């Protein structure tokens, strides 16, 4: 969409800023409006610095104003004729300085962009629609400058070493020639010796200067190494942890690789310079030779700089990375941070942990060694891709499984995969080691949910990626971090995170009503503990799976309010017109979604009603938007009518959901076989009661023997018999579709519940 069109559609608070911007006379809003398409296509930045181009745009601008004036003459718009003529006269003042006008228009366009950015920012923060992080920060600009400076100095040093070698060769040639000539004249001999002394003094000074420069280069290299290892690498590891739990992938490998490769290349070059000094010293040495006394020791920083990037282990069919299952294949990829044609070997072996605790132990089955190459990389770099690996549990020495000194569940055990590398380059060889983030190893798919909760908790809170004993003493999670993690789960699964209102509802559920939740903390057992079916994670993950499987499009388009409490739902709907409804997740049914709408009583009071939640059983048979489309109840005169008219706040139902509807409806609908008979409980909002630690969506009748049907319905046995008989009779009569409402008057037993039965 064009920039001007976007500006015109902004909320009032931002359009007011736009009006304030165009209160200035430098660029009238009328000109900006009528010439918007042309203005936005021009390169005003070029015109601001190129006189000839500014002249061209200035003349074209005046021609466009003439065209607009002619148009208003034809339309007999007297006022706009006058305004356009006046604007053109005012622009004539830029005739000698058209670049000033170009600068002015460019300034207005930039200010418009700032208004748009401000308008977009709340939504980006709200839904975490954050683009990949740019590495272009001030500190990283500084790092780039240091890298460039080091490369330039290396080139200078290369020239210095050539000069030093030539200077030594000159001395050596002259001195060897002198010895072969066998000079007899003492005066000549003394003169020649004096010249040799001058040459050796110059060579000595050159060696000293070269050594001084080498030491400076080493110090600068160490400074860059310190920045890379303590800052950039640490930040990369943290970004990698967050990427593993759903954050936008911003590990910035190419940038990191370029830095590591640059410094490693400089270090190897310094090593060659030092080897060259050894060679020159071997050819010529003398008393007080600075190379003997001052040459830096051979360094091994390159060992650290060849640290390997690990694509975290994952199973092809797994929920996420870092959860592995025994006897199920998984893959893992390593990538060297030095992108050079090297000859080195990557070996893999598996450890339980770095600690002497008696967790389970595993063997890694599959290819154990691979050479790094560029053929297995899709984005460049030296990569070894290990595929089709499996884990098999070892037996402990006594024949049984290992036993930990601390009681942890299987899904709380953390394990680490280690990679050993033999790094070889130009005669330099060293053994290195890299490791994965801690993984959780399960043996049954039923443990998947708890294992993923462990991965989320660890990577949310811990920055010590070697701490496999983390769950021996698990800290609580601060709400800001916890809420961000929950939003990332939705963002990664559906491309839409949680907004502030949704997060506030979740916080209210966890902590009760608070003025501010920033200081609240969630304990690990409350979040997820094995064999506990009513933990928060079980409820939240059930919703996440349901949304990803059945409701992703509706969620991504913002049609599902989702996380909203009953009290908030009531206050929102009672302020709206009759037929306004909203969609929210069930607080009592795992993986359930329901809708509530507002009706008007005989006294004119608003009355909120809710249907029993729909689950994956229902949604697997008929899409949720078709349920909303076909939902009806009986009103006056037994006329079936949909109570769902406006999606909150005020969007017509069919306008909101039309693009999802099946082209066919009625008897031709492909879902007709699933909606021939429907029985759905409809309850008044104020009759709902709690029936579990999680708030209930529907009141539960005491002593009721529920029978589950297509939409999770529940009916007493006596009523079921009656209604079955009624349905049979109705089906025999070939009547038009209608609804039959049965109101139960025994309030103490049924809690003012109404059943809506639909027969076809």
TORSEVO-979357 format. One record per residue (C-alpha): x, y, z. Coordinates in nm, 2 decimals. Layout:
BEGIN
       px       py       pz
        X        Y        Z
...
This chain:
BEGIN
       px       py       pz
     0.00     0.00     0.00
     0.12     0.35    -0.08
     0.26     0.55     0.21
     0.00     0.82     0.19
    -0.28     0.57     0.18
    -0.14     0.40     0.49
    -0.12     0.74     0.67
    -0.48     0.82     0.59
    -0.60     0.49     0.75
    -0.42     0.55     1.08
    -0.61     0.59     1.41
    -0.70     0.95     1.51
    -0.41     0.99     1.74
    -0.17     0.95     1.45
    -0.37     1.14     1.19
    -0.36     1.43     1.44
     0.02     1.41     1.42
     0.00     1.42     1.04
    -0.22     1.73     1.05
     0.03     1.90     1.28
     0.31     1.80     1.04
     0.14     1.97     0.74
     0.05     2.29     0.93
     0.37     2.41     0.78
     0.35     2.60     0.45
     0.67     2.44     0.30
     0.47     2.15     0.14
     0.09     2.20     0.14
    -0.12     1.89     0.23
    -0.33     1.94    -0.09
    -0.02     1.90    -0.30
     0.09     1.60    -0.11
    -0.25     1.44    -0.15
    -0.32     1.50    -0.52
     0.04     1.42    -0.63
     0.10     1.14    -0.37
     0.17     0.86    -0.62
     0.42     1.07    -0.82
     0.59     1.22    -0.52
     0.65     0.87    -0.36
     0.81     0.73    -0.68
     1.08     1.00    -0.72
     1.43     0.98    -0.59
     1.44     1.30    -0.37
     1.76     1.19    -0.20
     1.94     1.21    -0.53
     1.78     1.54    -0.62
     1.89     1.69    -0.29
     2.26     1.64    -0.40
     2.23     1.65    -0.78
     2.15     1.99    -0.92
     2.05     1.87    -1.27
     1.82     1.60    -1.13
     1.66     1.86    -0.89
     1.59     2.09    -1.19
     1.42     1.80    -1.37
     1.19     1.71    -1.08
     1.11     2.07    -1.01
     0.99     2.13    -1.37
     0.79     1.80    -1.36
     0.63     1.91    -1.03
     0.51     2.24    -1.18
     0.37     2.05    -1.48
     0.17     1.82    -1.25
     0.03     2.12    -1.07
    -0.08     2.26    -1.41
    -0.26     1.93    -1.48
    -0.43     1.94    -1.15
    -0.54     2.30    -1.21
    -0.69     2.20    -1.54
    -0.88     1.92    -1.38
    -1.03     2.15    -1.12
    -1.13     2.39    -1.39
    -1.32     2.11    -1.56
    -1.48     2.01    -1.23
    -1.56     2.38    -1.16
    -1.40     2.35    -0.82
    -1.33     2.72    -0.77
    -1.16     2.69    -0.44
    -0.91     2.42    -0.55
    -0.83     2.62    -0.86
    -0.73     2.91    -0.65
    -0.53     2.70    -0.41
    -0.33     2.51    -0.68
    -0.25     2.84    -0.86
    -0.13     2.99    -0.53
     0.09     2.68    -0.45
     0.25     2.69    -0.79
     0.34     3.06    -0.74
     0.49     2.98    -0.40
     0.71     2.71    -0.55
     0.85     2.95    -0.79
     1.09     3.07    -0.52
     1.28     2.75    -0.56
     1.36     2.82    -0.92
     1.72     2.90    -0.86
     1.76     2.64    -0.58
     1.55     2.34    -0.67
     1.76     2.11    -0.45
     1.62     2.30    -0.14
     1.27     2.20    -0.24
     1.39     1.84    -0.29
     1.54     1.85     0.06
     1.21     1.98     0.20
     1.00     1.71     0.03
     1.25     1.44     0.15
     1.22     1.57     0.51
     0.84     1.55     0.50
     0.85     1.19     0.36
     1.09     1.09     0.64
     0.86     1.25     0.91
     0.57     1.06     0.76
     0.77     0.74     0.79
     0.84     0.81     1.16
     0.46     0.85     1.22
     0.40     0.51     1.05
     0.68     0.35     1.25
     0.52     0.48     1.57
     0.18     0.34     1.47
     0.33     0.00     1.38
     0.54    -0.03     1.69
     0.26    -0.13     1.94
     0.15    -0.41     1.70
     0.50    -0.53     1.66
     0.56    -0.54     2.03
     0.21    -0.68     2.09
     0.25    -0.97     1.86
     0.63    -1.00     1.88
     0.65    -0.95     1.50
     1.02    -0.87     1.53
     1.24    -0.89     1.23
     1.57    -1.07     1.25
     1.80    -0.86     1.48
     2.04    -0.65     1.30
     2.40    -0.68     1.41
     2.46    -0.32     1.31
     2.49    -0.17     1.66
     2.74     0.09     1.76
     2.96    -0.16     1.94
     2.96    -0.39     1.64
     3.04    -0.10     1.41
     3.34    -0.04     1.64
     3.42    -0.41     1.61
     3.41    -0.39     1.23
     3.64    -0.09     1.23
     3.89    -0.28     1.45
     3.87    -0.58     1.21
     3.94    -0.35     0.91
     4.22    -0.19     1.09
     4.38    -0.52     1.18
     4.35    -0.64     0.82
     4.52    -0.32     0.70
     4.80    -0.35     0.95
     4.85    -0.72     0.85
     4.91    -0.61     0.50
     5.16    -0.34     0.62
     5.33    -0.61     0.83
     5.35    -0.84     0.52
     5.53    -0.55     0.34
     5.76    -0.49     0.65
     5.86    -0.86     0.66
     5.95    -0.85     0.29
     6.16    -0.54     0.35
     6.33    -0.70     0.65
     6.41    -1.01     0.44
     6.54    -0.80     0.15
     6.75    -0.59     0.39
     6.90    -0.91     0.55
     6.96    -1.06     0.20
     7.14    -0.74     0.10
     7.37    -0.75     0.41
     7.43    -1.13     0.36
     7.52    -1.08    -0.01
     7.76    -0.80     0.05
     7.92    -0.97     0.35
     7.97    -1.30     0.16
     8.11    -1.11    -0.13
     8.35    -0.92     0.10
     8.48    -1.25     0.24
     8.54    -1.39    -0.11
     8.74    -1.08    -0.22
     9.00    -1.12     0.06
     9.07    -0.74     0.09
     9.43    -0.68     0.20
     9.44    -0.30     0.23
     9.37    -0.23     0.60
     9.22     0.11     0.54
     8.98    -0.03     0.28
     8.90    -0.32     0.51
     8.82    -0.09     0.80
     8.60     0.12     0.57
     8.41    -0.19     0.45
     8.37    -0.32     0.81
     8.23     0.02     0.91
     7.98     0.00     0.62
     7.88    -0.35     0.74
     7.83    -0.22     1.09
     7.60     0.05     0.96
     7.41    -0.22     0.77
     7.38    -0.45     1.07
     7.27    -0.16     1.29
     7.00    -0.08     1.04
     6.90    -0.44     1.03
     6.89    -0.45     1.41
     6.67    -0.15     1.43
     6.44    -0.30     1.16
     6.41    -0.62     1.36
     6.33    -0.43     1.67
     6.07    -0.23     1.49
     5.92    -0.54     1.34
     5.90    -0.72     1.67
     5.74    -0.41     1.83
     5.47    -0.40     1.55
     5.42    -0.78     1.59
     5.36    -0.74     1.96
     5.11    -0.46     1.89
     4.93    -0.68     1.64
     4.92    -0.96     1.89
     4.77    -0.73     2.15
     4.51    -0.60     1.91
     4.43    -0.96     1.81
     4.39    -1.06     2.18
     4.16    -0.76     2.23
     3.94    -0.88     1.94
     3.95    -1.24     2.07
     3.83    -1.11     2.41
     3.54    -0.93     2.25
     3.44    -1.22     2.03
     3.46    -1.48     2.31
     3.32    -1.29     2.61
     3.06    -1.07     2.43
     2.96    -1.18     2.08
     2.99    -1.55     2.14
     2.80    -1.53     2.47
     2.53    -1.32     2.31
     2.51    -1.57     2.02
     2.47    -1.86     2.26
     2.18    -1.68     2.43
     2.02    -1.60     2.09
     2.06    -1.97     2.00
     1.89    -2.07     2.33
     1.60    -1.84     2.26
     1.58    -1.96     1.90
     1.54    -2.31     2.02
     1.23    -2.22     2.22
     1.06    -2.02     1.94
     1.22    -1.68     1.91
     1.28    -1.55     1.56
     1.60    -1.70     1.43
     1.86    -1.43     1.47
     2.18    -1.62     1.55
     2.35    -1.41     1.28
     2.59    -1.69     1.18
     2.73    -1.53     0.86
     2.83    -1.21     1.05
     2.99    -1.42     1.33
     3.17    -1.64     1.08
     3.32    -1.34     0.90
     3.46    -1.20     1.23
     3.59    -1.53     1.35
     3.74    -1.60     1.00
     3.90    -1.26     0.99
     4.07    -1.29     1.33
     4.17    -1.65     1.27
     4.32    -1.56     0.94
     4.52    -1.28     1.10
     4.64    -1.51     1.38
     4.76    -1.77     1.12
     4.93    -1.49     0.93
     5.10    -1.37     1.25
     5.22    -1.73     1.31
     5.37    -1.73     0.96
     5.55    -1.40     1.04
     5.69    -1.55     1.36
     5.81    -1.86     1.16
     5.97    -1.62     0.91
     6.16    -1.45     1.19
     6.28    -1.79     1.31
     6.40    -1.85     0.95
     6.58    -1.52     0.93
     6.74    -1.57     1.27
     6.87    -1.91     1.16
     7.04    -1.74     0.86
     7.18    -1.45     1.05
     7.22    -1.39     1.42
     7.45    -1.17     1.63
     7.51    -1.05     1.98
     7.21    -0.86     2.12
     6.99    -1.00     1.84
     6.63    -0.88     1.95
     6.47    -1.18     1.78
     6.63    -1.41     2.03
     6.54    -1.20     2.33
     6.20    -1.05     2.24
     6.03    -1.28     1.99
     5.67    -1.35     2.12
     5.60    -1.71     2.22
     5.39    -1.92     1.98
     5.03    -1.86     2.07
     4.73    -2.09     2.05
     4.43    -1.85     2.05
     4.33    -2.01     1.72
     4.22    -2.31     1.91
     3.95    -2.12     2.08
     3.85    -1.93     1.77
     3.76    -2.24     1.57
     3.47    -2.29     1.81
     3.19    -2.48     1.62
     2.84    -2.38     1.57
     2.59    -2.66     1.66
     2.25    -2.69     1.50
     2.08    -2.83     1.80
     1.99    -3.20     1.79
     1.63    -3.27     1.68
     1.40    -3.56     1.56
     1.23    -3.52     1.22
     0.89    -3.57     1.38
     0.96    -3.41     1.72
     0.78    -3.11     1.87
     1.10    -2.91     1.89
     1.48    -2.94     1.91
     1.66    -3.08     2.21
     1.41    -3.36     2.29
     1.54    -3.70     2.17
     1.38    -4.04     2.19
     1.56    -4.37     2.23
     1.55    -4.58     1.91
     1.42    -4.29     1.71
     1.65    -4.13     1.46
     1.77    -3.78     1.51
     2.01    -3.54     1.33
     2.26    -3.27     1.43
     2.48    -3.04     1.22
     2.80    -2.87     1.31
     2.95    -2.57     1.14
     3.30    -2.43     1.18
     3.32    -2.06     1.25
     3.63    -2.04     1.03
     3.51    -2.05     0.67
     3.83    -2.17     0.50
     3.92    -2.47     0.29
     4.07    -2.67     0.57
     4.17    -3.03     0.62
     4.03    -3.15     0.95
     3.81    -3.43     1.08
     3.50    -3.40     1.30
     3.43    -3.69     1.54
     3.13    -3.74     1.76
     3.08    -3.91     2.09
     2.81    -3.89     2.36
     2.85    -3.80     2.73
     2.59    -3.81     3.00
     2.72    -3.49     3.16
     3.03    -3.32     3.29
     2.95    -3.42     3.64
     2.99    -3.75     3.84
     2.62    -3.80     3.91
     2.46    -4.13     3.82
     2.21    -4.04     3.55
     2.13    -4.28     3.27
     2.40    -4.33     3.01
     2.35    -4.37     2.63
     2.54    -4.49     2.33
     2.51    -4.30     2.00
     2.46    -4.53     1.71
     2.53    -4.42     1.35
     2.81    -4.24     1.17
     3.06    -4.14     1.43
     3.31    -3.94     1.21
     3.27    -3.69     0.93
     3.50    -3.44     0.75
     3.38    -3.09     0.74
     3.29    -2.97     0.39
     3.09    -2.70     0.21
     2.87    -2.94     0.01
     2.63    -3.01     0.30
     2.58    -2.64     0.38
     2.29    -2.44     0.23
     2.42    -2.11     0.35
     2.80    -2.15     0.31
     3.05    -2.25     0.58
     3.23    -2.57     0.66
     2.96    -2.82     0.78
     2.94    -3.18     0.90
     2.58    -3.31     0.89
     2.52    -3.61     1.11
     2.19    -3.78     1.02
     2.02    -4.11     1.11
     2.17    -4.12     1.46
     2.00    -4.31     1.74
     2.04    -4.35     2.11
     2.05    -4.67     2.30
     2.06    -4.68     2.68
     2.35    -4.84     2.85
     2.32    -5.07     3.15
     2.50    -4.96     3.46
     2.79    -5.17     3.60
     2.56    -5.36     3.84
     2.33    -5.46     3.55
     2.06    -5.20     3.63
     2.00    -4.85     3.53
     2.19    -4.56     3.67
     2.05    -4.40     3.98
     2.09    -4.03     4.05
     2.19    -3.90     4.39
     1.91    -3.65     4.35
     1.55    -3.75     4.27
     1.46    -3.62     3.93
     1.21    -3.75     3.68
     1.33    -3.88     3.34
     1.21    -3.56     3.17
     1.42    -3.34     3.41
     1.75    -3.52     3.33
     1.97    -3.31     3.11
     2.24    -3.46     2.88
     2.50    -3.31     2.65
     2.63    -3.43     2.31
     3.00    -3.35     2.26
     3.19    -3.32     1.94
     3.56    -3.37     1.91
     3.74    -3.21     1.62
     4.09    -3.25     1.48
     4.18    -2.91     1.34
     4.46    -2.91     1.08
     4.58    -2.61     0.88
     4.93    -2.55     0.73
     5.10    -2.79     0.96
     4.91    -2.66     1.26
     4.71    -2.94     1.44
     4.50    -2.93     1.75
     4.21    -3.11     1.91
     3.90    -2.91     1.99
     3.57    -2.98     2.15
     3.22    -2.83     2.11
     2.89    -2.93     2.27
     2.52    -2.91     2.21
     2.28    -2.74     2.45
     2.14    -2.98     2.71
     1.90    -3.23     2.56
     1.62    -3.44     2.72
     1.60    -3.81     2.64
     1.27    -3.99     2.65
     1.17    -4.34     2.57
     0.79    -4.29     2.51
     0.59    -4.03     2.32
     0.38    -3.97     2.63
     0.68    -3.80     2.78
     0.72    -3.55     2.49
     0.50    -3.28     2.65
     0.69    -3.28     2.98
     1.03    -3.30     2.81
     0.95    -2.99     2.60
     0.85    -2.81     2.91
     1.19    -2.89     3.06
     1.36    -2.75     2.74
     1.15    -2.43     2.76
     1.22    -2.37     3.13
     1.60    -2.43     3.10
     1.66    -2.22     2.80
     1.43    -1.95     2.93
     1.62    -1.90     3.25
     1.97    -2.06     3.24
     2.27    -1.91     3.07
     2.50    -2.18     3.18
     2.47    -2.42     2.89
     2.67    -2.69     3.08
     2.45    -2.70     3.39
     2.30    -3.05     3.36
     2.21    -3.04     3.73
     1.99    -2.74     3.68
     1.67    -2.92     3.79
     1.82    -3.04     4.12
     1.74    -2.69     4.25
     1.51    -2.52     4.00
     1.46    -2.14     4.04
     1.13    -1.98     3.98
     1.06    -1.78     3.66
     1.00    -1.41     3.67
     0.67    -1.32     3.50
     0.82    -1.10     3.23
     1.05    -1.38     3.11
     0.77    -1.64     3.15
     0.52    -1.43     2.96
     0.77    -1.38     2.68
     0.83    -1.75     2.65
     0.46    -1.82     2.63
     0.42    -1.57     2.35
     0.71    -1.72     2.17
     0.54    -2.05     2.16
     0.24    -1.90     1.98
     0.47    -1.69     1.76
     0.67    -1.99     1.64
     0.37    -2.22     1.59
     0.13    -1.97     1.43
     0.33    -1.66     1.34
     0.12    -1.46     1.59
     0.22    -1.41     1.95
     0.02    -1.30     2.25
    -0.08    -0.94     2.31
    -0.07    -0.76     2.65
    -0.44    -0.83     2.73
    -0.40    -1.20     2.67
    -0.08    -1.22     2.88
    -0.26    -1.02     3.16
    -0.54    -1.29     3.16
    -0.28    -1.56     3.20
    -0.10    -1.37     3.47
    -0.43    -1.32     3.65
    -0.50    -1.69     3.63
    -0.16    -1.77     3.78
    -0.13    -1.50     4.05
    -0.47    -1.36     4.10
    -0.55    -0.99     4.07
    -0.24    -0.77     4.09
    -0.17    -0.41     4.01
     0.16    -0.51     3.84
     0.28    -0.86     3.77
     0.64    -0.78     3.70
     0.76    -0.90     4.04
     0.55    -1.22     4.04
     0.72    -1.56     3.99
     0.61    -1.90     3.86
     0.75    -2.21     4.04
     0.86    -2.50     3.83
     0.62    -2.75     3.99
     0.33    -2.52     3.91
     0.44    -2.50     3.55
     0.50    -2.86     3.48
     0.56    -3.18     3.68
     0.55    -3.53     3.54
     0.23    -3.73     3.61
     0.04    -3.42     3.72
    -0.25    -3.37     3.47
    -0.37    -3.03     3.58
    -0.05    -2.83     3.56
    -0.04    -2.50     3.38
     0.17    -2.64     3.09
    -0.07    -2.92     3.02
    -0.36    -2.67     2.98
    -0.15    -2.41     2.78
     0.00    -2.67     2.55
    -0.34    -2.83     2.49
    -0.46    -2.49     2.36
    -0.14    -2.44     2.15
    -0.18    -2.78     1.98
    -0.55    -2.71     1.91
    -0.48    -2.37     1.76
    -0.19    -2.50     1.55
    -0.39    -2.80     1.42
    -0.74    -2.65     1.37
    -0.75    -2.27     1.42
    -0.42    -2.13     1.29
    -0.58    -1.91     1.02
    -0.84    -1.77     1.26
    -0.59    -1.70     1.53
    -0.34    -1.54     1.29
    -0.61    -1.31     1.15
    -0.69    -1.19     1.51
    -1.05    -1.34     1.52
    -0.99    -1.53     1.84
    -0.96    -1.33     2.15
    -0.85    -1.66     2.32
    -0.72    -1.58     2.66
    -0.99    -1.39     2.83
    -1.14    -1.45     3.17
    -1.51    -1.49     3.24
    -1.53    -1.16     3.43
    -1.35    -0.97     3.15
    -1.57    -1.15     2.89
    -1.88    -1.04     3.08
    -1.78    -0.68     3.11
    -1.68    -0.66     2.74
    -2.00    -0.82     2.60
    -2.25    -0.64     2.82
    -2.14    -0.31     2.68
    -2.21    -0.43     2.32
    -2.52    -0.46     2.10
    -2.73    -0.78     2.10
    -2.56    -1.06     1.90
    -2.21    -0.95     1.97
    -1.99    -1.26     2.04
    -1.63    -1.35     2.11
    -1.42    -1.66     2.09
    -1.22    -1.77     2.39
    -1.02    -2.08     2.51
    -1.18    -2.30     2.77
    -1.03    -2.27     3.12
    -1.16    -2.62     3.23
    -1.15    -2.84     2.92
    -0.80    -2.91     2.80
    -0.77    -2.80     2.44
    -1.12    -2.66     2.42
    -1.26    -2.34     2.26
    -1.60    -2.19     2.32
    -1.79    -1.87     2.23
    -2.02    -1.64     2.43
    -2.27    -1.39     2.30
    -2.49    -1.12     2.45
    -2.87    -1.12     2.44
    -3.13    -0.88     2.57
    -3.39    -0.99     2.83
    -3.75    -0.89     2.84
    -3.65    -0.61     3.08
    -3.39    -0.48     2.84
    -3.10    -0.61     3.05
    -2.79    -0.77     2.87
    -2.77    -1.15     2.92
    -2.44    -1.33     2.84
    -2.47    -1.69     2.72
    -2.20    -1.95     2.66
    -2.18    -2.29     2.48
    -2.00    -2.59     2.60
    -1.64    -2.60     2.47
    -1.56    -2.77     2.14
    -1.25    -3.00     2.14
    -1.03    -3.16     1.88
    -1.29    -3.44     1.84
    -1.54    -3.18     1.72
    -1.30    -2.97     1.52
    -1.16    -3.27     1.34
    -1.51    -3.33     1.20
    -1.62    -2.98     1.12
    -1.41    -2.66     1.10
    -1.48    -2.40     1.37
    -1.59    -2.13     1.13
    -1.86    -2.37     1.00
    -1.98    -2.43     1.35
    -2.01    -2.06     1.39
    -2.18    -2.02     1.05
    -2.44    -2.29     1.12
    -2.51    -2.23     1.49
    -2.87    -2.14     1.55
    -3.13    -2.13     1.83
    -3.50    -2.09     1.84
    -3.64    -1.75     1.90
    -4.00    -1.63     1.90
    -4.25    -1.82     1.69
    -4.01    -2.12     1.67
    -3.81    -1.95     1.41
    -3.44    -2.07     1.40
    -3.20    -1.78     1.42
    -2.83    -1.74     1.47
    -2.75    -1.54     1.79
    -2.40    -1.48     1.66
    -2.43    -1.15     1.46
    -2.12    -0.94     1.54
    -1.77    -1.06     1.62
    -1.63    -0.84     1.90
    -1.61    -0.55     1.89
    -1.84    -0.48     1.60
    -1.75    -0.67     1.29
    -2.04    -0.85     1.11
    -2.00    -1.23     1.15
    -2.00    -1.31     0.78
    -1.76    -1.02     0.70
    -1.51    -1.16     0.96
    -1.54    -1.53     0.86
    -1.66    -1.53     0.49
    -1.32    -1.61     0.34
    -1.31    -1.93     0.54
    -1.66    -2.05     0.45
    -1.72    -2.35     0.22
    -1.86    -2.24    -0.11
    -2.16    -2.48    -0.06
    -2.41    -2.44     0.22
    -2.73    -2.61     0.34
    -2.79    -2.96     0.22
    -2.49    -2.92    -0.02
    -2.25    -2.84     0.25
    -1.97    -3.11     0.28
    -2.01    -3.09     0.66
    -2.38    -3.16     0.66
    -2.33    -3.52     0.78
    -2.17    -3.38     1.09
    -2.45    -3.13     1.18
    -2.76    -3.34     1.11
    -2.81    -3.37     1.49
    -2.64    -3.14     1.74
    -2.69    -3.11     2.11
    -2.51    -2.82     2.27
    -2.54    -2.69     2.62
    -2.61    -2.31     2.65
    -2.57    -2.16     2.99
    -2.62    -1.81     3.13
    -2.29    -1.65     3.22
    -2.40    -1.59     3.58
    -2.48    -1.96     3.64
    -2.13    -2.08     3.57
    -1.95    -2.23     3.86
    -1.60    -2.37     3.93
    -1.57    -2.74     3.90
    -1.19    -2.78     3.91
    -0.88    -2.59     4.01
    -0.93    -2.43     3.67
    -1.25    -2.21     3.63
    -1.54    -2.39     3.47
    -1.69    -2.29     3.14
    -2.02    -2.47     3.20
    -2.21    -2.54     3.52
    -2.21    -2.91     3.60
    -2.54    -3.07     3.73
    -2.51    -3.26     4.05
    -2.59    -3.63     4.00
    -2.59    -3.60     3.62
    -2.48    -3.90     3.43
    -2.32    -3.74     3.12
    -2.31    -3.90     2.78
    -2.05    -3.76     2.53
    -2.16    -3.69     2.18
    -2.02    -3.51     1.87
    -1.97    -3.18     2.05
    -1.89    -3.31     2.40
    -2.25    -3.29     2.50
    -2.39    -3.44     2.82
    -2.75    -3.56     2.87
    -2.92    -3.74     3.16
    -3.02    -4.10     3.06
    -3.40    -4.03     3.10
    -3.37    -3.72     2.88
    -3.16    -3.91     2.63
    -3.43    -4.17     2.59
    -3.70    -3.91     2.54
    -3.50    -3.71     2.29
    -3.39    -4.01     2.09
    -3.76    -4.11     2.05
    -3.84    -3.75     1.95
    -3.56    -3.74     1.70
    -3.67    -4.07     1.55
    -4.02    -3.94     1.50
    -3.90    -3.61     1.35
    -3.67    -3.78     1.11
    -3.96    -3.99     0.98
    -4.16    -3.68     0.89
    -3.93    -3.53     0.63
    -3.96    -3.18     0.79
    -3.75    -2.88     0.73
    -3.45    -2.83     0.96
    -3.55    -2.67     1.29
    -3.44    -2.65     1.65
    -3.60    -2.76     1.97
    -3.52    -2.60     2.30
    -3.58    -2.78     2.63
    -3.55    -2.57     2.94
    -3.50    -2.75     3.26
    -3.68    -2.59     3.55
    -3.52    -2.78     3.83
    -3.27    -2.50     3.91
    -3.11    -2.67     4.20
    -3.02    -2.97     3.98
    -2.96    -2.81     3.64
    -2.83    -2.46     3.74
    -3.06    -2.28     3.49
    -2.91    -2.47     3.20
    -3.08    -2.47     2.86
    -3.01    -2.74     2.60
    -3.03    -2.66     2.23
    -3.10    -2.96     2.02
    -3.09    -2.94     1.64
    -3.24    -3.21     1.42
    -3.22    -3.25     1.04
